[in-house]
Structure formats: structure tokens, C-alpha cells
């Protein structure tokens, strides 16, 4: 699970917007305003179906500031 859903910067973060693009294939996302430092992205590969499925998550970020549920706003 992506830690970004509980981060203060979720709505303006460049790395989170990149992850959104990977999940949705959407390139029409608003340009980011915040560039986090030292993020770690985990990509899980699922070969249960064809085509191969990828699940992208940010699991660590040095810029993370805890604000639970902020992604809902």
C-alpha cells in the first residue's frame, strides 16, 4: 500500500503523480508542485492473467509528513 495517502504532500507530489499515471495510464494530470527526496517505489508483478499486471506503491519517502486521510480532501 502506498504511504502517500497519509502524507501532507499527496495532492502536489511529483512522485505520487507518477504512480497515479502508472496505475491509470493517465497523462492529463496537473503538473506537480512538490518534488520529494529519497523515495522508494515498490513494483509488484502479477502473472495470474495475461497481460502481466503491475502494482506500483511508494513505500518510503524522506519528505513524508503524516496527515492521516488527507488524500480524501
PDB file with SEQRES, HELIX, SHEET and CRYST1 records, atoms N, CA, C and O in Angstrom:
SEQRES   1 A   73  UNK UNK UNK UNK UNK UNK UNK UNK UNK UNK UNK UNK UNK          
SEQRES   2 A   73  UNK UNK UNK UNK UNK UNK UNK UNK UNK UNK UNK UNK UNK          
SEQRES   3 A   73  UNK UNK UNK UNK UNK UNK UNK UNK UNK UNK UNK UNK UNK          
SEQRES   4 A   73  UNK UNK UNK UNK UNK UNK UNK UNK UNK UNK UNK UNK UNK          
SEQRES   5 A   73  UNK UNK UNK UNK UNK UNK UNK UNK UNK UNK UNK UNK UNK          
SEQRES   6 A   73  UNK UNK UNK UNK UNK UNK UNK UNK                              
HELIX    1 AA1 UNK A    3  UNK A    6  5                                   4    
HELIX    2 AA2 UNK A   14  UNK A   24  1                                  11    
HELIX    3 AA3 UNK A   70  UNK A   72  5                                   3    
SHEET    1 AA1 2 UNK A  39  UNK A  46  0                                        
SHEET    2 AA1 2 UNK A  53  UNK A  61 -1                                        
CRYST1    1.000    1.000    1.000  90.00  90.00  90.00 P 1           1          
ATOM      1  N   UNK A   1       0.839  -1.185   0.000  1.00  0.00           N  
ATOM      2  CA  UNK A   1       0.000   0.000   0.000  1.00  0.00           C  
ATOM      3  C   UNK A   1       0.882   1.246   0.000  1.00  0.00           C  
ATOM      4  O   UNK A   1       1.896   1.305   0.695  1.00  0.00           O  
ATOM      5  N   UNK A   2       0.489   2.210  -0.770  1.00  0.00           N  
ATOM      6  CA  UNK A   2       1.243   3.447  -0.910  1.00  0.00           C  
ATOM      7  C   UNK A   2       1.095   4.312   0.343  1.00  0.00           C  
ATOM      8  O   UNK A   2      -0.022   4.567   0.794  1.00  0.00           O  
ATOM      9  N   UNK A   3       2.210   4.759   0.899  1.00  0.00           N  
ATOM     10  CA  UNK A   3       2.176   5.585   2.107  1.00  0.00           C  
ATOM     11  C   UNK A   3       1.628   6.982   1.829  1.00  0.00           C  
ATOM     12  O   UNK A   3       1.286   7.708   2.763  1.00  0.00           O  
ATOM     13  N   UNK A   4       1.541   7.358   0.582  1.00  0.00           N  
ATOM     14  CA  UNK A   4       1.154   8.718   0.202  1.00  0.00           C  
ATOM     15  C   UNK A   4      -0.242   9.117   0.655  1.00  0.00           C  
ATOM     16  O   UNK A   4      -0.512  10.303   0.843  1.00  0.00           O  
ATOM     17  N   UNK A   5      -1.128   8.152   0.831  1.00  0.00           N  
ATOM     18  CA  UNK A   5      -2.494   8.516   1.211  1.00  0.00           C  
ATOM     19  C   UNK A   5      -2.544   9.192   2.578  1.00  0.00           C  
ATOM     20  O   UNK A   5      -3.536   9.839   2.913  1.00  0.00           O  
ATOM     21  N   UNK A   6      -1.494   9.047   3.360  1.00  0.00           N  
ATOM     22  CA  UNK A   6      -1.441   9.699   4.674  1.00  0.00           C  
ATOM     23  C   UNK A   6      -0.379  10.787   4.733  1.00  0.00           C  
ATOM     24  O   UNK A   6       0.133  11.087   5.811  1.00  0.00           O  
ATOM     25  N   UNK A   7      -0.039  11.382   3.594  1.00  0.00           N  
ATOM     26  CA  UNK A   7       1.011  12.403   3.554  1.00  0.00           C  
ATOM     27  C   UNK A   7       0.430  13.783   3.252  1.00  0.00           C  
ATOM     28  O   UNK A   7      -0.502  13.921   2.459  1.00  0.00           O  
ATOM     29  N   UNK A   8       0.983  14.774   3.883  1.00  0.00           N  
ATOM     30  CA  UNK A   8       0.588  16.169   3.682  1.00  0.00           C  
ATOM     31  C   UNK A   8       0.753  16.616   2.226  1.00  0.00           C  
ATOM     32  O   UNK A   8       0.006  17.478   1.762  1.00  0.00           O  
ATOM     33  N   UNK A   9       1.717  16.045   1.500  1.00  0.00           N  
ATOM     34  CA  UNK A   9       2.034  16.490   0.139  1.00  0.00           C  
ATOM     35  C   UNK A   9       1.337  15.694  -0.966  1.00  0.00           C  
ATOM     36  O   UNK A   9       1.626  15.910  -2.144  1.00  0.00           O  
ATOM     37  N   UNK A  10       0.435  14.786  -0.620  1.00  0.00           N  
ATOM     38  CA  UNK A  10      -0.135  13.857  -1.594  1.00  0.00           C  
ATOM     39  C   UNK A  10      -0.727  14.554  -2.829  1.00  0.00           C  
ATOM     40  O   UNK A  10      -0.615  14.020  -3.933  1.00  0.00           O  
ATOM     41  N   UNK A  11      -1.342  15.709  -2.678  1.00  0.00           N  
ATOM     42  CA  UNK A  11      -2.028  16.361  -3.794  1.00  0.00           C  
ATOM     43  C   UNK A  11      -1.100  17.123  -4.740  1.00  0.00           C  
ATOM     44  O   UNK A  11      -1.508  17.506  -5.836  1.00  0.00           O  
ATOM     45  N   UNK A  12       0.138  17.343  -4.320  1.00  0.00           N  
ATOM     46  CA  UNK A  12       1.033  18.119  -5.181  1.00  0.00           C  
ATOM     47  C   UNK A  12       2.375  17.437  -5.428  1.00  0.00           C  
ATOM     48  O   UNK A  12       3.289  18.067  -5.960  1.00  0.00           O  
ATOM     49  N   UNK A  13       2.515  16.177  -5.059  1.00  0.00           N  
ATOM     50  CA  UNK A  13       3.782  15.457  -5.121  1.00  0.00           C  
ATOM     51  C   UNK A  13       4.052  14.867  -6.513  1.00  0.00           C  
ATOM     52  O   UNK A  13       3.195  14.196  -7.088  1.00  0.00           O  
ATOM     53  N   UNK A  14       5.224  15.119  -7.032  1.00  0.00           N  
ATOM     54  CA  UNK A  14       5.595  14.625  -8.361  1.00  0.00           C  
ATOM     55  C   UNK A  14       5.678  13.098  -8.407  1.00  0.00           C  
ATOM     56  O   UNK A  14       5.267  12.489  -9.395  1.00  0.00           O  
ATOM     57  N   UNK A  15       6.194  12.486  -7.370  1.00  0.00           N  
ATOM     58  CA  UNK A  15       6.331  11.033  -7.365  1.00  0.00           C  
ATOM     59  C   UNK A  15       4.964  10.370  -7.265  1.00  0.00           C  
ATOM     60  O   UNK A  15       4.719   9.368  -7.938  1.00  0.00           O  
ATOM     61  N   UNK A  16       4.080  10.898  -6.452  1.00  0.00           N  
ATOM     62  CA  UNK A  16       2.742  10.324  -6.345  1.00  0.00           C  
ATOM     63  C   UNK A  16       1.993  10.469  -7.670  1.00  0.00           C  
ATOM     64  O   UNK A  16       1.277   9.556  -8.081  1.00  0.00           O  
ATOM     65  N   UNK A  17       2.154  11.601  -8.330  1.00  0.00           N  
ATOM     66  CA  UNK A  17       1.504  11.790  -9.627  1.00  0.00           C  
ATOM     67  C   UNK A  17       2.040  10.789 -10.658  1.00  0.00           C  
ATOM     68  O   UNK A  17       1.291  10.317 -11.514  1.00  0.00           O  
ATOM     69  N   UNK A  18       3.322  10.471 -10.575  1.00  0.00           N  
ATOM     70  CA  UNK A  18       3.904   9.454 -11.448  1.00  0.00           C  
ATOM     71  C   UNK A  18       3.258   8.089 -11.185  1.00  0.00           C  
ATOM     72  O   UNK A  18       2.929   7.362 -12.122  1.00  0.00           O  
ATOM     73  N   UNK A  19       3.081   7.750  -9.912  1.00  0.00           N  
ATOM     74  CA  UNK A  19       2.443   6.486  -9.535  1.00  0.00           C  
ATOM     75  C   UNK A  19       1.009   6.451 -10.055  1.00  0.00           C  
ATOM     76  O   UNK A  19       0.560   5.420 -10.556  1.00  0.00           O  
ATOM     77  N   UNK A  20       0.289   7.557  -9.944  1.00  0.00           N  
ATOM     78  CA  UNK A  20      -1.071   7.632 -10.475  1.00  0.00           C  
ATOM     79  C   UNK A  20      -1.080   7.353 -11.973  1.00  0.00           C  
ATOM     80  O   UNK A  20      -1.948   6.636 -12.471  1.00  0.00           O  
ATOM     81  N   UNK A  21      -0.127   7.912 -12.680  1.00  0.00           N  
ATOM     82  CA  UNK A  21      -0.037   7.686 -14.121  1.00  0.00           C  
ATOM     83  C   UNK A  21       0.196   6.214 -14.432  1.00  0.00           C  
ATOM     84  O   UNK A  21      -0.357   5.690 -15.400  1.00  0.00           O  
ATOM     85  N   UNK A  22       1.001   5.548 -13.630  1.00  0.00           N  
ATOM     86  CA  UNK A  22       1.282   4.134 -13.854  1.00  0.00           C  
ATOM     87  C   UNK A  22       0.027   3.289 -13.624  1.00  0.00           C  
ATOM     88  O   UNK A  22      -0.217   2.327 -14.353  1.00  0.00           O  
ATOM     89  N   UNK A  23      -0.754   3.642 -12.631  1.00  0.00           N  
ATOM     90  CA  UNK A  23      -1.982   2.892 -12.332  1.00  0.00           C  
ATOM     91  C   UNK A  23      -3.066   3.149 -13.377  1.00  0.00           C  
ATOM     92  O   UNK A  23      -3.768   2.224 -13.786  1.00  0.00           O  
ATOM     93  N   UNK A  24      -3.199   4.376 -13.798  1.00  0.00           N  
ATOM     94  CA  UNK A  24      -4.322   4.770 -14.637  1.00  0.00           C  
ATOM     95  C   UNK A  24      -3.958   4.952 -16.099  1.00  0.00           C  
ATOM     96  O   UNK A  24      -4.840   4.999 -16.957  1.00  0.00           O  
ATOM     97  N   UNK A  25      -2.676   5.054 -16.390  1.00  0.00           N  
ATOM     98  CA  UNK A  25      -2.281   5.347 -17.764  1.00  0.00           C  
ATOM     99  C   UNK A  25      -2.680   6.744 -18.182  1.00  0.00           C  
ATOM    100  O   UNK A  25      -2.753   7.043 -19.374  1.00  0.00           O  
ATOM    101  N   UNK A  26      -2.941   7.605 -17.208  1.00  0.00           N  
ATOM    102  CA  UNK A  26      -3.426   8.956 -17.467  1.00  0.00           C  
ATOM    103  C   UNK A  26      -2.262   9.935 -17.527  1.00  0.00           C  
ATOM    104  O   UNK A  26      -1.481  10.032 -16.580  1.00  0.00           O  
ATOM    105  N   UNK A  27      -2.143  10.654 -18.627  1.00  0.00           N  
ATOM    106  CA  UNK A  27      -1.081  11.654 -18.764  1.00  0.00           C  
ATOM    107  C   UNK A  27      -1.614  13.073 -18.622  1.00  0.00           C  
ATOM    108  O   UNK A  27      -0.861  14.031 -18.793  1.00  0.00           O  
ATOM    109  N   UNK A  28      -2.901  13.225 -18.312  1.00  0.00           N  
ATOM    110  CA  UNK A  28      -3.518  14.547 -18.180  1.00  0.00           C  
ATOM    111  C   UNK A  28      -3.622  14.988 -16.725  1.00  0.00           C  
ATOM    112  O   UNK A  28      -4.594  15.638 -16.340  1.00  0.00           O  
ATOM    113  N   UNK A  29      -2.646  14.645 -15.934  1.00  0.00           N  
ATOM    114  CA  UNK A  29      -2.646  15.008 -14.520  1.00  0.00           C  
ATOM    115  C   UNK A  29      -1.973  16.370 -14.347  1.00  0.00           C  
ATOM    116  O   UNK A  29      -1.004  16.681 -15.039  1.00  0.00           O  
ATOM    117  N   UNK A  30      -2.492  17.178 -13.423  1.00  0.00           N  
ATOM    118  CA  UNK A  30      -1.959  18.517 -13.153  1.00  0.00           C  
ATOM    119  C   UNK A  30      -0.472  18.421 -12.805  1.00  0.00           C  
ATOM    120  O   UNK A  30      -0.075  17.537 -12.045  1.00  0.00           O  
ATOM    121  N   UNK A  31       0.347  19.310 -13.345  1.00  0.00           N  
ATOM    122  CA  UNK A  31       1.786  19.272 -13.040  1.00  0.00           C  
ATOM    123  C   UNK A  31       2.056  19.376 -11.537  1.00  0.00           C  
ATOM    124  O   UNK A  31       1.368  20.114 -10.832  1.00  0.00           O  
ATOM    125  N   UNK A  32       3.051  18.641 -11.050  1.00  0.00           N  
ATOM    126  CA  UNK A  32       3.354  18.659  -9.616  1.00  0.00           C  
ATOM    127  C   UNK A  32       3.988  19.972  -9.173  1.00  0.00           C  
ATOM    128  O   UNK A  32       4.590  20.694  -9.968  1.00  0.00           O  
ATOM    129  N   UNK A  33       3.836  20.259  -7.891  1.00  0.00           N  
ATOM    130  CA  UNK A  33       4.432  21.447  -7.291  1.00  0.00           C  
ATOM    131  C   UNK A  33       5.496  21.088  -6.263  1.00  0.00           C  
ATOM    132  O   UNK A  33       6.232  21.957  -5.797  1.00  0.00           O  
ATOM    133  N   UNK A  34       5.577  19.798  -5.909  1.00  0.00           N  
ATOM    134  CA  UNK A  34       6.478  19.352  -4.851  1.00  0.00           C  
ATOM    135  C   UNK A  34       7.285  18.157  -5.345  1.00  0.00           C  
ATOM    136  O   UNK A  34       6.734  17.235  -5.947  1.00  0.00           O  
ATOM    137  N   UNK A  35       8.586  18.174  -5.093  1.00  0.00           N  
ATOM    138  CA  UNK A  35       9.486  17.099  -5.508  1.00  0.00           C  
ATOM    139  C   UNK A  35      10.137  16.495  -4.264  1.00  0.00           C  
ATOM    140  O   UNK A  35      11.056  17.084  -3.694  1.00  0.00           O  
ATOM    141  N   UNK A  36       9.662  15.322  -3.843  1.00  0.00           N  
ATOM    142  CA  UNK A  36      10.159  14.714  -2.612  1.00  0.00           C  
ATOM    143  C   UNK A  36      11.577  14.176  -2.763  1.00  0.00           C  
ATOM    144  O   UNK A  36      12.077  14.011  -3.876  1.00  0.00           O  
ATOM    145  N   UNK A  37      12.213  13.907  -1.636  1.00  0.00           N  
ATOM    146  CA  UNK A  37      13.567  13.359  -1.665  1.00  0.00           C  
ATOM    147  C   UNK A  37      13.554  11.912  -1.170  1.00  0.00           C  
ATOM    148  O   UNK A  37      12.764  11.534  -0.305  1.00  0.00           O  
ATOM    149  N   UNK A  38      14.439  11.136  -1.739  1.00  0.00           N  
ATOM    150  CA  UNK A  38      14.685   9.752  -1.327  1.00  0.00           C  
ATOM    151  C   UNK A  38      13.430   8.899  -1.203  1.00  0.00           C  
ATOM    152  O   UNK A  38      13.130   8.363  -0.136  1.00  0.00           O  
ATOM    153  N   UNK A  39      12.711   8.784  -2.296  1.00  0.00           N  
ATOM    154  CA  UNK A  39      11.543   7.908  -2.300  1.00  0.00           C  
ATOM    155  C   UNK A  39      11.953   6.516  -2.761  1.00  0.00           C  
ATOM    156  O   UNK A  39      12.870   6.357  -3.567  1.00  0.00           O  
ATOM    157  N   UNK A  40      11.261   5.518  -2.238  1.00  0.00           N  
ATOM    158  CA  UNK A  40      11.456   4.138  -2.676  1.00  0.00           C  
ATOM    159  C   UNK A  40      10.132   3.653  -3.230  1.00  0.00           C  
ATOM    160  O   UNK A  40       9.114   3.677  -2.539  1.00  0.00           O  
ATOM    161  N   UNK A  41      10.148   3.213  -4.478  1.00  0.00           N  
ATOM    162  CA  UNK A  41       8.960   2.708  -5.148  1.00  0.00           C  
ATOM    163  C   UNK A  41       9.062   1.191  -5.232  1.00  0.00           C  
ATOM    164  O   UNK A  41      10.091   0.647  -5.633  1.00  0.00           O  
ATOM    165  N   UNK A  42       7.993   0.521  -4.851  1.00  0.00           N  
ATOM    166  CA  UNK A  42       7.908  -0.932  -4.925  1.00  0.00           C  
ATOM    167  C   UNK A  42       6.949  -1.286  -6.059  1.00  0.00           C  
ATOM    168  O   UNK A  42       5.827  -0.782  -6.112  1.00  0.00           O  
ATOM    169  N   UNK A  43       7.396  -2.152  -6.962  1.00  0.00           N  
ATOM    170  CA  UNK A  43       6.537  -2.602  -8.054  1.00  0.00           C  
ATOM    171  C   UNK A  43       6.361  -4.111  -7.925  1.00  0.00           C  
ATOM    172  O   UNK A  43       7.325  -4.875  -7.992  1.00  0.00           O  
ATOM    173  N   UNK A  44       5.115  -4.519  -7.740  1.00  0.00           N  
ATOM    174  CA  UNK A  44       4.800  -5.944  -7.664  1.00  0.00           C  
ATOM    175  C   UNK A  44       4.309  -6.412  -9.025  1.00  0.00           C  
ATOM    176  O   UNK A  44       3.499  -5.744  -9.667  1.00  0.00           O  
ATOM    177  N   UNK A  45       4.798  -7.548  -9.453  1.00  0.00           N  
ATOM    178  CA  UNK A  45       4.393  -8.133 -10.727  1.00  0.00           C  
ATOM    179  C   UNK A  45       3.446  -9.290 -10.458  1.00  0.00           C  
ATOM    180  O   UNK A  45       3.744 -10.167  -9.649  1.00  0.00           O  
ATOM    181  N   UNK A  46       2.310  -9.292 -11.135  1.00  0.00           N  
ATOM    182  CA  UNK A  46       1.344 -10.366 -11.002  1.00  0.00           C  
ATOM    183  C   UNK A  46       1.188 -11.043 -12.350  1.00  0.00           C  
ATOM    184  O   UNK A  46       0.828 -10.409 -13.342  1.00  0.00           O  
ATOM    185  N   UNK A  47       1.461 -12.321 -12.372  1.00  0.00           N  
ATOM    186  CA  UNK A  47       1.401 -13.077 -13.610  1.00  0.00           C  
ATOM    187  C   UNK A  47       0.216 -14.046 -13.600  1.00  0.00           C  
ATOM    188  O   UNK A  47       0.287 -15.119 -14.200  1.00  0.00           O  
ATOM    189  N   UNK A  48      -0.863 -13.676 -12.925  1.00  0.00           N  
ATOM    190  CA  UNK A  48      -2.047 -14.531 -12.866  1.00  0.00           C  
ATOM    191  C   UNK A  48      -2.847 -14.487 -14.159  1.00  0.00           C  
ATOM    192  O   UNK A  48      -3.486 -15.466 -14.545  1.00  0.00           O  
ATOM    193  N   UNK A  49      -2.801 -13.367 -14.804  1.00  0.00           N  
ATOM    194  CA  UNK A  49      -3.546 -13.179 -16.054  1.00  0.00           C  
ATOM    195  C   UNK A  49      -2.603 -12.668 -17.125  1.00  0.00           C  
ATOM    196  O   UNK A  49      -1.513 -12.172 -16.837  1.00  0.00           O  
ATOM    197  N   UNK A  50      -3.030 -12.794 -18.327  1.00  0.00           N  
ATOM    198  CA  UNK A  50      -2.285 -12.178 -19.424  1.00  0.00           C  
ATOM    199  C   UNK A  50      -3.120 -10.990 -19.856  1.00  0.00           C  
ATOM    200  O   UNK A  50      -4.301 -11.190 -20.141  1.00  0.00           O  
ATOM    201  N   UNK A  51      -2.619  -9.797 -19.928  1.00  0.00           N  
ATOM    202  CA  UNK A  51      -1.224  -9.405 -19.798  1.00  0.00           C  
ATOM    203  C   UNK A  51      -0.776  -9.317 -18.331  1.00  0.00           C  
ATOM    204  O   UNK A  51      -1.587  -9.342 -17.405  1.00  0.00           O  
ATOM    205  N   UNK A  52       0.503  -9.216 -18.170  1.00  0.00           N  
ATOM    206  CA  UNK A  52       1.125  -9.087 -16.857  1.00  0.00           C  
ATOM    207  C   UNK A  52       0.588  -7.834 -16.164  1.00  0.00           C  
ATOM    208  O   UNK A  52       0.440  -6.791 -16.801  1.00  0.00           O  
ATOM    209  N   UNK A  53       0.298  -7.929 -14.878  1.00  0.00           N  
ATOM    210  CA  UNK A  53      -0.206  -6.791 -14.129  1.00  0.00           C  
ATOM    211  C   UNK A  53       0.877  -6.255 -13.197  1.00  0.00           C  
ATOM    212  O   UNK A  53       1.624  -7.022 -12.590  1.00  0.00           O  
ATOM    213  N   UNK A  54       0.951  -4.928 -13.092  1.00  0.00           N  
ATOM    214  CA  UNK A  54       1.911  -4.257 -12.218  1.00  0.00           C  
ATOM    215  C   UNK A  54       1.163  -3.466 -11.157  1.00  0.00           C  
ATOM    216  O   UNK A  54       0.163  -2.812 -11.455  1.00  0.00           O  
ATOM    217  N   UNK A  55       1.642  -3.524  -9.926  1.00  0.00           N  
ATOM    218  CA  UNK A  55       1.073  -2.749  -8.836  1.00  0.00           C  
ATOM    219  C   UNK A  55       2.175  -1.858  -8.274  1.00  0.00           C  
ATOM    220  O   UNK A  55       3.157  -2.358  -7.724  1.00  0.00           O  
ATOM    221  N   UNK A  56       2.022  -0.549  -8.407  1.00  0.00           N  
ATOM    222  CA  UNK A  56       3.022   0.435  -8.019  1.00  0.00           C  
ATOM    223  C   UNK A  56       2.675   1.044  -6.659  1.00  0.00           C  
ATOM    224  O   UNK A  56       1.532   1.441  -6.431  1.00  0.00           O  
ATOM    225  N   UNK A  57       3.649   1.120  -5.761  1.00  0.00           N  
ATOM    226  CA  UNK A  57       3.458   1.726  -4.445  1.00  0.00           C  
ATOM    227  C   UNK A  57       4.725   2.452  -4.002  1.00  0.00           C  
ATOM    228  O   UNK A  57       5.836   1.988  -4.257  1.00  0.00           O  
ATOM    229  N   UNK A  58       4.554   3.585  -3.342  1.00  0.00           N  
ATOM    230  CA  UNK A  58       5.670   4.262  -2.700  1.00  0.00           C  
ATOM    231  C   UNK A  58       5.706   3.743  -1.267  1.00  0.00           C  
ATOM    232  O   UNK A  58       4.738   3.893  -0.522  1.00  0.00           O  
ATOM    233  N   UNK A  59       6.815   3.138  -0.890  1.00  0.00           N  
ATOM    234  CA  UNK A  59       6.882   2.515   0.431  1.00  0.00           C  
ATOM    235  C   UNK A  59       7.755   3.288   1.417  1.00  0.00           C  
ATOM    236  O   UNK A  59       7.714   3.030   2.620  1.00  0.00           O  
ATOM    237  N   UNK A  60       8.545   4.234   0.908  1.00  0.00           N  
ATOM    238  CA  UNK A  60       9.371   5.054   1.798  1.00  0.00           C  
ATOM    239  C   UNK A  60       9.642   6.394   1.131  1.00  0.00           C  
ATOM    240  O   UNK A  60       9.819   6.470  -0.084  1.00  0.00           O  
ATOM    241  N   UNK A  61       9.671   7.451   1.940  1.00  0.00           N  
ATOM    242  CA  UNK A  61       9.915   8.795   1.425  1.00  0.00           C  
ATOM    243  C   UNK A  61      10.421   9.673   2.567  1.00  0.00           C  
ATOM    244  O   UNK A  61       9.774   9.774   3.610  1.00  0.00           O  
ATOM    245  N   UNK A  62      11.562  10.298   2.374  1.00  0.00           N  
ATOM    246  CA  UNK A  62      12.132  11.155   3.412  1.00  0.00           C  
ATOM    247  C   UNK A  62      11.345  12.460   3.572  1.00  0.00           C  
ATOM    248  O   UNK A  62      11.504  13.146   4.581  1.00  0.00           O  
ATOM    249  N   UNK A  63      10.510  12.812   2.608  1.00  0.00           N  
ATOM    250  CA  UNK A  63       9.708  14.029   2.697  1.00  0.00           C  
ATOM    251  C   UNK A  63       8.339  13.795   3.323  1.00  0.00           C  
ATOM    252  O   UNK A  63       7.564  14.739   3.479  1.00  0.00           O  
ATOM    253  N   UNK A  64       8.034  12.569   3.679  1.00  0.00           N  
ATOM    254  CA  UNK A  64       6.729  12.205   4.225  1.00  0.00           C  
ATOM    255  C   UNK A  64       6.435  12.967   5.521  1.00  0.00           C  
ATOM    256  O   UNK A  64       7.238  12.974   6.453  1.00  0.00           O  
ATOM    257  N   UNK A  65       5.259  13.611   5.553  1.00  0.00           N  
ATOM    258  CA  UNK A  65       4.745  14.249   6.764  1.00  0.00           C  
ATOM    259  C   UNK A  65       3.354  13.675   6.998  1.00  0.00           C  
ATOM    260  O   UNK A  65       2.457  13.840   6.171  1.00  0.00           O  
ATOM    261  N   UNK A  66       3.183  13.006   8.121  1.00  0.00           N  
ATOM    262  CA  UNK A  66       1.952  12.282   8.430  1.00  0.00           C  
ATOM    263  C   UNK A  66       0.753  13.215   8.580  1.00  0.00           C  
ATOM    264  O   UNK A  66       0.761  14.129   9.404  1.00  0.00           O  
ATOM    265  N   UNK A  67      -0.262  12.971   7.780  1.00  0.00           N  
ATOM    266  CA  UNK A  67      -1.554  13.662   7.892  1.00  0.00           C  
ATOM    267  C   UNK A  67      -2.613  12.651   7.454  1.00  0.00           C  
ATOM    268  O   UNK A  67      -3.081  12.696   6.317  1.00  0.00           O  
ATOM    269  N   UNK A  68      -2.991  11.737   8.355  1.00  0.00           N  
ATOM    270  CA  UNK A  68      -3.902  10.637   8.012  1.00  0.00           C  
ATOM    271  C   UNK A  68      -5.183  11.093   7.316  1.00  0.00           C  
ATOM    272  O   UNK A  68      -5.854  12.024   7.762  1.00  0.00           O  
ATOM    273  N   UNK A  69      -5.504  10.417   6.216  1.00  0.00           N  
ATOM    274  CA  UNK A  69      -6.725  10.674   5.478  1.00  0.00           C  
ATOM    275  C   UNK A  69      -6.706  11.891   4.599  1.00  0.00           C  
ATOM    276  O   UNK A  69      -7.738  12.230   4.019  1.00  0.00           O  
ATOM    277  N   UNK A  70      -5.574  12.575   4.467  1.00  0.00           N  
ATOM    278  CA  UNK A  70      -5.520  13.835   3.695  1.00  0.00           C  
ATOM    279  C   UNK A  70      -5.852  13.628   2.229  1.00  0.00           C  
ATOM    280  O   UNK A  70      -6.344  14.556   1.588  1.00  0.00           O  
ATOM    281  N   UNK A  71      -5.605  12.456   1.675  1.00  0.00           N  
ATOM    282  CA  UNK A  71      -5.878  12.175   0.262  1.00  0.00           C  
ATOM    283  C   UNK A  71      -7.364  12.317  -0.072  1.00  0.00           C  
ATOM    284  O   UNK A  71      -7.712  12.516  -1.236  1.00  0.00           O  
ATOM    285  N   UNK A  72      -8.242  12.220   0.921  1.00  0.00           N  
ATOM    286  CA  UNK A  72      -9.691  12.317   0.675  1.00  0.00           C  
ATOM    287  C   UNK A  72     -10.125  13.739   0.355  1.00  0.00           C  
ATOM    288  O   UNK A  72     -11.167  13.946  -0.267  1.00  0.00           O  
ATOM    289  N   UNK A  73      -9.331  14.723   0.777  1.00  0.00           N  
ATOM    290  CA  UNK A  73      -9.704  16.140   0.581  1.00  0.00           C  
ATOM    291  C   UNK A  73      -9.526  16.570  -0.852  1.00  0.00           C  
ATOM    292  O   UNK A  73      -9.793  17.724  -1.188  1.00  0.00           O  
TER     293      UNK A  73                                                      
END                                                                             
